[in-house]
Amino acid sequence: MLESMARIEGEAYAQLRRLGASPLSEVVTAGGGAVNEKWTAMRAAALGVPVRRAEQGEASYGAALLARQGWRQQQQQAKAG
C-alpha cells in the first residue's frame, strides 16, 4: 500500500510539472509519516529526489511554508510582469 501511495505521489508531482510547476528537487516531509524511515525511502525511490524530515515536524508548519513560497513567487511575477 505504501509503495502505491508513493507512486501516486510521484504521478501528482509529474502532473504539477506538466501544468508549469517548478521541477521537483527535494521533498521536505512533516507529520506522522516523516518519522518512518522505510516510508521515507520508498518515497525517495518513487520520486527520484531526496526526501528529508522537516526541522519543524508539524504538518501545519509545512502548509504555512508552502503558502509563503507561493506568495513570494506571486510577488516576483507581479514585479516582472
C-alpha positions, 0 to 999 in steps of 0.5 A: 500500500505504501509503495502505491501511495508513493507512486501516486505521489510521484504521478501528482508531482509529474502532473504539477510539472506538466501544468508549469510547476517548478521541477521537483528537487527535494521533498521536505516531509512533516507529520506522522509519516516523516518519522518512518524511515522505510516510508521515507525511502520508498518515497525517495525511490518513487520520486527520484529526489531526496526526501528529508524530515522537516526541522519543524515536524508539524504538518501545519508548519509545512502548509504555512511554508508552502503558502509563503513560497507561493506568495513570494513567487506571486510577488516576483511575477507581479514585479516582472510582469 
